[in-house]
């Protein structure tokens, strides 16, 4: 995604047309009446389709019109992952100042009601611009640190167990009414340091606040809603005044009052009143919705439910997948501060944006098979449900903790839980926050595990505070067969130990396999349509790091292995006019799946397969059988060495080149394609050309961790990954050679010296992520989203 600032328009950077005259969201041809497509004109975020399934209702947009203007709403709507993430990341050109603006114009009567209540909601952390935002965020951050949040775990677990005790023997319950609303509200009040009282009143207040800000109440309803919101404002002020008398107790609000005494110019009286009201809503409403969404999703996907019942270690990543697939935050809002391009569309200064992060979370450009529920999805935590960048939700890790405990307690005590059949799920109509109003479940109390084992309810695991490490997300697989596929090459077939379907994968994907304490990456070379088994081919590498020798000498049929992935850093672009596939030796493993995909799609392609001899070329017989007329074999022992300069002498705009093989081949290809269009060549490496860091040719630099404000020094002879680990910052990694992409971290600021073999040239220019095992800073400092 590319976002850049364009020159101002003739009318001063704003569009002179009215909102009903739709700015062109796509280049011609366009409908002749108002310039908007039929889908854009009919988009209604308050309609049933969006309310029931926001990402599904915008599937057409992600595919055809990822940035469009909605005449009904008066907003530009943004739906793809890269675009939404980039907008979140740039809060200068995309101001959050309208995040809490009422999306439905307020009637004069409702405005008068709010005035009578002295309603004066000011800026909060959610909708505040720089330079005011970051000093306040930093000043108020300490209660959200991992050490502070760990003190909340006993409270959350006690509350959940007490509520479950009330209904566990009844056989039927509404999880929202009896568990998922009350507990997050109580936790929120405890975290804020607010007295736990008036629970029903606060629920009414929260609903009114949501409808008032993000809903579409009628003029008559607006008056009643405004009255409730006004009472909520007064309530927040009264609680704040009580806390001011003695702010020595625990909780975020007493902490904020204490910080105000130190920083009165940063934390003002009006700011405290506003964050008191907003905090009560934010700290519980979204968590309650997220929990209700998660239980509905998992109970509708019984395979995933059974897996977490059997293995609670899967729960932290299950939480991430639920937040990705069915999070409680459907969309946020921003306003442009300059005439700006989003993707291929230019929007004027002052344009209001509805950035639909729930749609972004289902973008197949970032999440493979995004509509599937995969609780082992390795990049599930890339979701944008908590936002991204400096305005990312501060309470995200408290929400994660609550969701983990909800799932652990219920799967332990009621694993036989099921949804009541044929129930209809209803959502409070609004653009941004969603969760079912009721989730009715049933079970047979006679099958409750604790009846046979009274200690069941007391077993618990420590929660994961923050994102789960990727290394823990493994899948047990069994070796179904091992065969000698070519000289020095073994072909291994793997199946799920429970005979469950394996995750779908796309051409170019690889898996990480744990082998006797080693983690190794192998490309998948079977049929992506066959989810019953995976196939990999392993070349015995003399003098290697030990993985291939273990496979050839010690691995046996029936052995159980732990597998991570699939992950794809070598994706096949679907729309090239012509493909050139080039493989050297074992590098054919990702290439053959790409060739198969091109054949199925009817694409124009050619394959060049290089090897020492035909006997050492794995999968050669199948290539000849399936791709014979497109295949050229280059055998060194027959004088058939590939001439890459001759093959790639003429640059072509419509051609994509995909190559995998030894370093010498890939280096020759990079030289031969120097005059080709950018990103025409994509390569997958199975060896790195990176040596040890030489302090004489490197420089030290600082890495700032944006979320915590910590700064870590990276010495000239140390990698960013090593320096972070020495500072007790957990960063996952595998190859540590810049090949696999596991150690990728998002970059907020600073110029990266990219040294990996994962990112494309375009991705490097974006400068929004880096591989911490090998890449460094060009300057004195990098700021990472940690």
C-alpha positions in Angstrom: 0.0 0.0 0.0 1.3 3.5 -0.8 0.2 6.6 0.9 1.7 9.9 -0.2 0.8 13.5 0.1 -0.3 15.1 -3.2 -0.2 18.7 -4.2 -3.2 20.8 -3.0 -6.1 21.1 -5.3 -7.1 24.4 -6.9 -9.7 25.0 -4.3 -7.2 24.8 -1.5 -7.0 21.1 -0.9 -10.7 20.4 -0.4 -13.3 19.0 -2.8 -15.8 21.5 -3.8 -18.5 19.0 -4.6 -21.2 18.2 -2.1 -21.3 14.9 -0.2 -24.1 13.7 -2.5 -21.9 14.2 -5.5 -19.6 11.2 -5.0 -15.9 11.8 -5.6 -14.6 9.2 -8.0 -13.5 6.1 -6.0 -12.3 4.4 -9.2 -11.0 5.6 -12.5 -13.5 5.6 -15.5 -15.5 3.8 -16.6 -17.9 4.7 -13.9 -21.7 4.9 -13.6 -22.8 8.1 -15.3 -25.0 9.5 -12.5 -22.8 10.2 -9.4 -19.5 8.5 -10.1 -19.9 5.8 -7.4 -20.4 2.1 -8.1 -23.7 0.5 -7.3 -22.1 -1.3 -4.3 -20.7 2.0 -2.9 -24.0 3.7 -3.3 -25.9 0.9 -1.5 -23.3 0.4 1.4 -25.1 0.8 4.7 -23.2 0.0 7.9 -26.5 0.1 9.8 -28.0 -2.6 7.6 -28.4 -6.3 8.5 -25.6 -7.6 6.3 -22.9 -5.3 7.9 -24.3 -5.8 11.4 -24.2 -9.6 11.1 -20.9 -9.9 9.2 -18.9 -6.7 8.6 -16.0 -8.4 6.7 -18.3 -10.6 4.7 -20.5 -7.6 3.7 -17.3 -5.9 2.3 -15.8 -8.8 0.5 -16.7 -7.1 -2.8 -14.8 -4.0 -1.7 -11.6 -5.8 -0.8 -11.6 -7.5 -4.2 -12.8 -4.6 -6.4 -12.9 -1.2 -4.7 -10.8 -1.1 -1.6 -11.3 2.6 -1.1 -14.7 4.0 -1.9 -16.9 6.9 -1.0 -20.2 6.2 0.6 -22.9 8.8 -0.2 -25.2 7.4 2.4 -22.6 7.8 5.2 -20.6 10.7 3.9 -17.4 8.9 4.6 -14.7 7.3 2.5 -14.5 3.6 3.4 -11.2 1.7 3.6 -11.2 -2.1 3.7 -7.8 -3.7 2.9 -5.2 -4.7 5.5 -2.2 -2.7 4.1 -4.3 0.5 3.7 -5.9 0.3 7.1 -2.6 -0.5 8.9 -0.9 2.4 7.1 -3.6 4.8 8.1 -3.4 3.7 11.8 0.4 4.2 11.6 0.2 7.8 10.3 -1.7 9.8 12.8 -0.5 13.1 11.4 -2.1 12.9 7.9 -4.9 10.8 9.3 -6.0 12.5 12.4 -8.0 10.5 15.1 -9.8 13.7 16.1 -13.2 12.4 14.8 -13.0 9.0 16.4 -15.6 9.9 19.0 -17.6 12.3 16.8 -21.3 11.4 16.6 -21.7 9.7 13.3 -25.4 10.6 13.1 -26.1 14.4 13.2 -27.6 15.4 16.6 -30.9 17.1 16.8 -31.3 20.4 18.5 -33.5 18.9 21.2 -30.8 16.3 22.1 -28.1 18.9 22.1 -30.2 20.9 24.6 -30.6 17.9 26.8 -26.8 17.4 26.9 -26.3 21.1 27.7 -28.6 20.8 30.7 -26.4 18.0 32.0 -23.3 20.2 31.6 -22.0 17.6 29.2 -18.5 18.6 28.2 -16.7 15.5 26.8 -13.2 16.6 25.8 -10.3 14.9 24.1 -9.2 11.5 25.3 -6.4 9.1 24.4 -8.6 7.8 21.6 -9.2 11.0 19.7 -6.3 13.3 20.6 -3.8 14.6 18.1 -0.1 15.1 18.6 1.8 16.7 20.2 -0.7 16.4 23.1 -1.4 12.7 22.8 1.9 11.0 23.4 3.0 12.8 26.6 -0.4 11.9 28.2 -0.2 8.3 27.0 3.3 7.9 28.5 2.2 9.6 31.7 -0.7 7.2 32.1 0.9 4.0 30.8 2.4 2.4 34.0 -0.8 0.5 35.1 -0.9 -1.2 31.7 2.6 -2.8 32.0 2.9 -6.5 32.3 4.0 -6.4 35.9 1.0 -4.3 36.9 -1.5 -6.4 34.9 -0.2 -9.6 36.5 -1.8 -8.4 39.7 -5.2 -8.4 38.0 -5.2 -12.2 37.2 -6.4 -13.4 40.6 -9.2 -10.9 40.6 -10.4 -12.0 37.1 -10.1 -15.7 37.9 -12.0 -15.4 41.1 -14.8 -13.4 39.5 -15.1 -15.9 36.6 -15.3 -18.9 39.0 -17.9 -17.3 41.2 -20.1 -16.5 38.2 -19.7 -20.0 36.8 -20.5 -21.5 40.1 -23.9 -19.9 40.0 -25.1 -21.7 36.8 -22.9 -24.7 36.4 -25.5 -27.2 37.6 -28.5 -25.6 35.7 -27.8 -27.0 32.3 -28.6 -23.8 30.4 -27.4 -20.3 30.5 -27.1 -17.0 28.6 -23.4 -16.5 28.7 -23.7 -12.7 28.1 -26.2 -12.0 30.9 -24.7 -14.5 33.4 -21.0 -14.2 32.8 -19.5 -12.2 29.9 -21.0 -8.8 30.6 -20.8 -8.6 34.4 -17.3 -9.9 34.8 -15.6 -7.4 32.4 -17.6 -4.6 33.9 -16.5 -5.6 37.4 -12.9 -6.0 36.3 -13.0 -2.6 34.5 -14.2 -0.9 37.7 -11.6 -2.7 39.8 -8.8 -1.7 37.3 -10.0 1.9 37.2 -10.3 2.0 41.0 -14.0 2.8 40.8 -16.5 1.5 43.4 -18.2 -1.7 42.2 -21.8 -0.4 42.4 -24.7 0.5 40.1 -23.9 -2.3 37.6 -27.2 -2.2 35.8 -27.1 1.6 35.6 -23.6 1.4 34.1 -24.7 -1.1 31.5 -27.5 1.2 30.5 -25.0 4.1 30.3 -22.6 2.1 28.1 -25.3 1.2 25.6 -26.4 4.8 25.4 -22.8 6.0 24.9 -22.3 3.5 22.0 -25.6 4.5 20.3 -24.9 8.2 20.9 -21.5 8.0 19.2 -21.6 5.3 16.6 -25.3 4.5 16.1 -28.2 5.8 14.1 -30.9 6.8 16.7 -34.0 8.5 15.4 -34.6 12.1 16.4 -37.0 10.9 19.1 -34.6 8.3 20.4 -31.8 10.9 20.4 -33.4 12.8 23.2 -33.7 9.7 25.5 -30.1 8.7 24.6 -28.8 12.2 25.3 -30.5 12.2 28.7 -28.8 8.9 29.6 -25.4 10.1 28.3 -25.8 13.3 30.3 -26.4 11.3 33.5 -23.4 9.1 32.7 -21.3 12.3 32.4 -22.5 13.5 35.8 -21.9 10.0 37.3 -18.3 10.0 36.1 -17.8 13.4 37.6 -19.2 12.4 41.0 -17.0 9.3 41.1 -14.0 11.4 40.2 -14.6 13.8 43.0 -14.9 11.0 45.5 -11.5 9.6 44.3 -9.9 13.0 44.5 -10.4 13.0 48.3 -8.1 10.0 48.7 -6.3 9.0 45.5 -3.8 6.8 47.4 -5.6 3.5 46.5 -5.0 1.1 43.6 -6.5 1.7 40.1 -5.9 3.7 37.0 -7.9 6.7 38.0 -6.3 7.2 41.4 -2.9 6.8 39.6 -4.0 9.4 37.0 -5.0 11.8 39.8 -1.6 11.3 41.4 0.1 11.9 38.1 -2.0 15.1 37.6 -0.4 16.6 40.7 3.0 15.9 39.1 2.1 17.0 35.6 -0.9 19.4 35.9 -0.2 20.9 32.4 -0.4 17.4 30.8 -3.3 15.9 32.8 -6.0 18.5 33.2 -9.3 18.4 35.1 -11.4 18.2 32.0 -9.1 15.4 30.7 -9.6 13.4 33.9 -13.4 13.7 33.7 -13.4 12.7 30.0 -11.1 9.6 30.4 -13.2 8.6 33.5 -16.3 8.3 31.4 -14.6 6.9 28.3 -12.5 4.4 30.4 -15.6 2.9 32.0 -16.9 2.1 28.5 -13.7 1.1 26.8 -12.5 -1.1 29.6 -15.4 -3.4 29.6 -17.8 -3.0 26.6 -15.3 -4.2 24.0 -14.0 -7.0 26.2 -17.6 -8.3 26.8 -18.4 -8.2 23.1 -15.1 -9.9 22.2 -15.8 -12.7 24.7 -19.3 -13.2 23.4 -18.0 -13.3 19.8 -15.3 -15.8 20.8 -17.7 -18.3 22.4 -20.1 -18.1 19.5 -17.3 -18.6 17.0 -15.6 -21.5 18.8 -18.9 -23.3 19.6 -19.9 -23.1 16.0 -16.5 -24.6 15.1 -16.5 -27.7 17.2 -13.1 -28.9 16.0 -11.4 -25.9 17.4 -13.5 -26.1 20.6 -12.4 -29.7 21.1 -8.8 -28.9 20.5 -8.6 -26.2 23.2 -10.5 -28.4 25.6 -7.9 -31.1 25.1 -4.9 -28.7 25.1 -5.3 -25.4 27.0 -1.8 -24.3 25.8 -3.6 -23.4 22.6 -5.8 -20.8 24.3 -3.6 -17.7 24.0 -3.3 -18.1 20.2 -7.0 -19.0 20.0 -7.7 -15.7 21.6 -5.7 -13.9 18.9 -7.6 -15.9 16.2 -10.9 -15.0 17.7 -9.9 -11.3 17.8 -8.9 -11.5 14.2 -11.9 -13.5 12.9 -14.7 -12.0 15.0 -13.3 -9.1 17.0 -15.4 -6.6 18.9 -14.1 -3.5 17.1 -15.4 -3.4 13.6 -14.2 0.0 12.5 -12.5 3.2 13.5 -12.6 6.7 12.1 -10.0 9.2 10.9 -10.0 12.5 9.0 -7.4 13.6 6.5 -5.3 16.7 7.2 -4.0 17.0 3.6 -5.0 15.9 0.1 -3.7 12.3 0.2 -3.5 9.1 -1.8 -4.7 5.9 -0.3 -3.8 3.0 -2.6 -4.8 4.2 -6.0 -7.4 6.7 -4.8 -6.9 10.4 -4.1 -9.0 11.8 -1.2 -9.3 15.5 -0.4 -8.2 17.3 2.7 -10.8 17.0 5.4 -12.2 13.7 4.1 -13.8 11.5 6.8 -12.6 7.9 6.8 -14.3 4.8 8.1 -11.4 2.4 8.3 -12.9 -1.1 8.7 -10.3 -3.1 10.6 -12.6 -6.1 10.8 -12.5 -6.2 7.0 -8.8 -5.8 7.0 -8.6 -8.8 9.4 -10.2 -10.9 6.6 -7.9 -9.6 3.8 -6.6 -12.7 1.9 -3.6 -10.6 0.9 -2.3 -10.9 4.5 -4.2 -13.8 6.0 -4.3 -17.0 4.1 -7.8 -18.5 3.9 -9.0 -15.7 6.2 -12.6 -16.9 6.7 -11.4 -20.2 8.1 -11.0 -20.5 11.9 -7.4 -21.7 12.5 -6.4 -21.5 16.2 -2.8 -22.3 15.2 -2.7 -19.5 12.6 0.8 -18.2 13.0 0.1 -14.6 12.0 -3.2 -14.3 13.9 -1.7 -11.8 16.2 -1.2 -9.4 13.2 -4.9 -8.5 13.5 -5.8 -4.9 13.7 -8.6 -5.3 16.3 -6.7 -3.2 18.8 -5.6 -0.7 16.2 -2.0 -0.1 15.3 0.7 2.5 16.0 0.7 5.1 18.7 -3.1 4.9 19.2 -3.2 1.2 19.7 -5.5 0.2 22.6 -3.7 0.6 25.9 -5.9 -2.0 27.6 -5.3 -4.7 25.0 -3.4 -7.0 27.3 -6.0 -6.8 30.1 -8.6 -7.8 27.5 -6.4 -10.7 26.4 -6.1 -11.9 30.0 -9.8 -11.9 30.5 -10.5 -13.8 27.3 -7.9 -16.4 28.2 -9.4 -16.9 31.6 -12.9 -17.1 30.3 -11.9 -19.8 27.8 -9.7 -21.8 30.2 -12.4 -21.9 33.0 -15.3 -22.8 30.7 -13.3 -25.4 28.6 -12.1 -27.0 31.9 -15.5 -27.1 33.7 -17.9 -27.3 30.8 -16.2 -28.9 27.8 -19.5 -30.4 26.7 -21.1 -27.0 26.3 -23.0 -26.3 23.1 -25.0 -23.5 21.5 -28.7 -23.7 21.9 -29.9 -24.6 18.3 -31.6 -22.2 16.0 -31.0 -19.1 18.0 -30.8 -15.8 16.2 -27.9 -13.5 17.2 -28.8 -9.8 17.5 -26.3 -6.9 17.5 -26.8 -3.3 18.6 -26.8 -1.4 15.3 -23.7 0.8 15.0 -20.7 1.2 12.8 -17.9 0.3 15.1 -18.5 -2.1 18.1 -20.2 -5.4 17.9 -21.1 -8.4 19.9 -24.2 -10.6 20.2 -26.6 -9.4 22.8 -27.2 -13.0 23.9 -25.3 -16.3 23.6 -27.5 -19.1 24.9 -25.8 -22.4 25.7 -26.8 -25.7 27.1 -25.1 -28.9 28.6 -26.0 -31.9 30.6 -24.9 -31.2 34.2 -24.5 -34.9 34.8 -21.4 -34.8 32.5 -19.7 -32.0 34.4 -16.1 -33.1 34.9 -15.9 -31.8 38.5 -18.7 -34.1 39.6 -16.2 -36.9 39.1 -13.2 -34.8 40.1 -14.1 -32.0 42.5 -10.6 -30.4 42.0 -11.2 -29.7 38.3 -12.3 -26.1 38.8 -9.1 -25.3 40.7 -6.6 -26.3 38.1 -5.3 -23.3 36.1 -2.4 -22.2 34.0 -0.6 -18.9 34.2 -2.0 -16.5 31.6 0.1 -15.1 28.8 0.3 -11.3 29.2 0.6 -9.8 25.8 0.9 -11.6 22.4 1.6 -15.3 22.5 5.1 -16.2 21.3 4.9 -17.8 17.8 7.3 -20.6 18.9 4.6 -22.0 21.1 2.0 -22.4 18.3 2.8 -26.0 17.2 0.7 -28.8 15.7 1.6 -32.4 16.4 2.1 -34.4 13.2 3.1 -38.0 12.4 5.5 -39.3 9.8 3.3 -41.3 7.5 6.0 -42.3 5.0 9.6 -41.7 4.0 10.9 -42.5 0.6 14.1 -42.0 -1.4 13.0 -39.5 -4.0 16.4 -38.8 -5.7 20.0 -39.2 -4.9 20.5 -37.7 -1.4 16.9 -36.5 -1.1 14.2 -38.0 1.1 10.5 -37.2 0.6 8.6 -37.1 3.9 4.8 -37.3 4.2 3.2 -35.9 7.4 -0.3 -36.3 8.7 -2.2 -34.8 11.7 -2.0 -37.1 14.7 -5.7 -36.8 15.3 -6.6 -37.3 11.6 -7.9 -33.7 11.5 -7.6 -31.7 8.3 -4.3 -29.7 8.2 -4.4 -26.0 7.5 -4.7 -24.9 3.9 -1.6 -23.5 2.2 -0.7 -21.7 -0.9 2.2 -22.2 -3.4 5.5 -21.1 -2.0 4.6 -21.8 1.6 6.9 -23.5 4.1 6.6 -25.1 7.5 8.9 -25.1 10.5 9.6 -28.5 12.0 11.2 -29.3 15.3 13.8 -32.0 15.0 15.5 -33.1 18.2 15.8 -29.6 19.6 16.4 -28.0 16.2 14.0 -25.9 14.2 14.2 -26.2 10.4 12.2 -24.8 7.5 11.0 -26.9 4.6 8.9 -25.9 1.6 5.7 -27.8 1.0 5.7 -29.6 -2.4 2.5 -31.6 -2.4 -1.0 -30.8 -3.5 -2.5 -27.7 -1.7 -6.0 -29.2 -2.3 -5.1 -32.3 -0.2 -5.5 -31.2 3.5 -5.0 -34.8 4.8 -1.2 -34.7 4.4 1.8 -32.5 3.8 4.8 -33.4 1.7 8.4 -32.0 2.1 11.6 -33.1 0.5 14.9 -32.9 2.4 18.4 -32.8 0.8 21.2 -34.4 2.9 23.5 -31.4 3.4 27.0 -32.6 4.3 28.5 -30.3 6.9 25.1 -28.6 7.5 23.6 -27.6 10.8 22.3 -31.1 11.6 18.7 -31.0 10.5 19.0 -32.9 7.2 21.3 -35.5 8.8 18.7 -36.1 11.5 16.0 -36.6 8.9 18.0 -39.0 6.8 19.6 -41.0 9.6 17.2 -41.0 12.5 13.7 -40.1 11.4 11.3 -43.1 11.2 7.7 -43.8 10.0 5.4 -43.2 13.0 7.6 -40.6 14.7 5.7 -37.6 16.0 7.0 -34.1 15.3 5.9 -30.6 16.2 5.1 -28.4 13.2 4.5 -24.6 12.9 2.9 -22.9 10.0 2.4 -23.0 7.1 3.9 -19.5 6.5 4.4 -18.0 3.1 7.1 -15.4 2.4 7.3 -16.4 -1.3 3.7 -15.9 -2.5 2.7 -16.3 -6.2 1.2 -13.2 -7.6 -2.0 -14.3 -9.4 -2.2 -11.9 -12.3 1.1 -11.9 -14.2 0.9 -12.2 -18.0 3.8 -14.7 -18.0 5.7 -16.6 -15.4 9.3 -17.8 -15.5 10.0 -20.5 -12.8 13.6 -21.2 -12.1 14.8 -23.9 -9.7 18.2 -25.2 -8.7 18.4 -28.6 -7.0 16.2 -28.9 -3.9 14.8 -25.4 -4.8 12.3 -27.2 -7.0 10.1 -27.9 -3.9 8.4 -24.5 -3.7 8.5 -24.0 -7.4 6.6 -27.1 -8.4 3.5 -26.0 -6.4 3.7 -22.6 -8.2 3.9 -24.4 -11.6 0.9 -26.6 -10.7 -1.1 -23.5 -9.8 -0.2 -21.7 -13.0 -1.2 -24.9 -14.9 -4.6 -25.0 -13.2 -5.2 -21.3 -13.8 -4.4 -21.6 -17.5 -1.6 -19.1 -17.2 1.3 -18.7 -19.5 4.5 -20.0 -17.9 7.8 -21.8 -18.4 10.0 -23.8 -16.0 13.8 -24.1 -15.9 15.1 -26.8 -13.6 18.8 -27.0 -12.9 20.8 -29.9 -11.4 24.0 -31.8 -11.4 22.4 -34.9 -12.9 18.9 -36.2 -13.7 19.3 -38.8 -10.9 19.8 -36.0 -8.3 16.7 -34.0 -9.4 13.8 -34.7 -7.2 10.2 -34.6 -8.6 11.6 -34.6 -12.2 9.4 -37.4 -13.3 6.3 -35.6 -12.2 7.4 -32.4 -13.8 7.9 -34.1 -17.1 4.5 -35.8 -16.8 2.5 -32.7 -15.8 4.6 -29.8 -17.4 6.5 -31.5 -20.1 5.9 -28.9 -22.9 6.7 -26.0 -20.5 9.8 -27.6 -18.9 13.4 -27.2 -19.7 15.9 -29.4 -17.8 19.5 -28.1 -17.4 21.8 -31.0 -16.3 25.4 -30.0 -15.6 26.7 -33.5 -16.4 25.2 -33.2 -19.9 26.5 -29.7 -20.6 23.1 -28.1 -20.2 24.0 -25.3 -17.7 21.4 -22.5 -17.7 22.5 -19.3 -19.3 20.5 -16.7 -17.2 21.8 -13.7 -19.1 20.5 -15.1 -22.3 17.2 -16.2 -20.8 16.5 -12.8 -19.2 18.1 -10.5 -21.8 14.9 -8.7 -22.7 13.0 -7.1 -19.7 9.2 -7.6 -19.9 6.6 -5.6 -18.0 4.1 -8.4 -17.7 6.5 -11.2 -16.5 7.1 -12.4 -13.0 10.2 -14.5 -12.2 10.2 -16.9 -9.3 13.4 -18.7 -8.3 14.7 -20.9 -5.6 18.1 -22.5 -5.4 21.7 -22.1 -4.3 23.2 -18.7 -3.7 25.3 -18.6 -6.9 22.2 -19.1 -9.1 20.2 -16.4 -7.2 23.1 -14.0 -7.4 23.3 -14.5 -11.2 19.6 -13.9 -11.5 19.7 -10.7 -9.5 22.5 -9.4 -11.8 20.6 -10.5 -15.0 17.4 -8.7 -13.9 19.0 -5.4 -12.8 17.2 -3.6 -15.7 13.9 -5.4 -15.2 10.8 -3.8 -13.5 11.0 -3.6 -9.8 9.9 -6.8 -8.0 9.9 -8.7 -11.3 12.3 -11.2 -9.5 11.1 -13.0 -6.4 13.5 -15.5 -4.7 13.4 -18.0 -1.9 16.7 -18.9 -0.3 17.7 -21.9 1.6 21.1 -20.6 2.6 22.2 -17.1 3.8 25.3 -15.2 2.7 25.6 -13.3 5.9 28.7 -13.6 8.1 29.4 -12.5 11.6 29.0 -8.8 12.3 32.3 -6.9 12.0 32.4 -4.0 14.6 34.9 -2.2 12.4 32.2 -1.8 9.7 29.1 -1.5 11.9 27.8 1.2 14.3 25.9 1.0 17.5 22.4 2.5 17.7 19.4 2.7 20.0 16.1 0.9 19.7 13.1 2.5 21.3 10.2 0.3 22.3 7.1 2.5 21.6 4.6 0.8 23.8 6.8 0.8 27.0 9.0 3.8 26.3 12.1 1.7 27.0 15.3 2.2 25.0 17.7 -0.7 24.2 21.3 -0.2 23.0 22.4 -2.4 20.1 26.1 -2.7 20.1 28.1 -2.8 16.8 28.7 -6.5 17.1 25.2 -7.5 18.3 22.0 -8.0 16.3 18.7 -6.2 17.3 17.3 -9.7 18.1 20.2 -10.4 20.5 20.0 -7.0 22.2 16.2 -7.3 22.7 16.6 -10.8 24.3 19.3 -9.6 26.6 16.9 -6.9 27.7 14.3 -9.6 28.5 12.1 -8.8 25.5 10.8 -12.0 23.9 11.1 -12.0 20.1 10.4 -15.2 18.2 13.0 -16.5 15.8 13.9 -19.6 13.8 16.6 -19.5 11.2 18.3 -16.3 12.5 19.8 -15.8 9.0 17.2 -13.5 7.5 15.5 -16.3 5.6 12.3 -17.3 7.3 10.6 -14.1 8.5 9.8 -15.3 12.0 11.6 -12.5 13.8 9.8 -9.7 11.9 8.8 -6.7 14.0 6.9 -3.5 13.0 8.9 -0.3 12.7 7.3 3.0 13.7 10.2 5.4 13.0 13.8 5.4 11.8 15.4 4.1 8.6 16.1 0.4 8.4 19.3 -1.1 6.8 17.5 -4.2 5.4 19.8 -7.3 5.1 17.1 -10.0 5.0 16.1 -12.2 2.1 12.3 -12.0 2.9 11.1 -8.6 2.1 10.5 -7.3 -1.5 12.0 -4.0 -2.7 8.6 -2.4 -2.3 8.2 -3.7 1.3 11.7 -2.4 2.1 10.8 1.1 0.8 7.7 1.2 3.0 10.2 0.9 6.0 7.4 -0.3 8.3 8.9 -3.7 9.3 12.3 -5.4 9.8 13.9 -8.8 10.4 15.6 -8.3 13.7 18.0 -11.2 13.4 20.0 -9.4 10.6 18.7 -5.9 9.7 20.0 -2.8 11.4 19.5 0.9 11.7 21.0 3.3 9.1 21.0 6.1 11.6 21.3 6.4 15.4 17.8 5.2 16.3 14.9 2.9 15.4 11.5 2.9 17.1 9.7 -0.4 17.1 6.0 -1.2 17.9 6.8 -3.1 21.1 
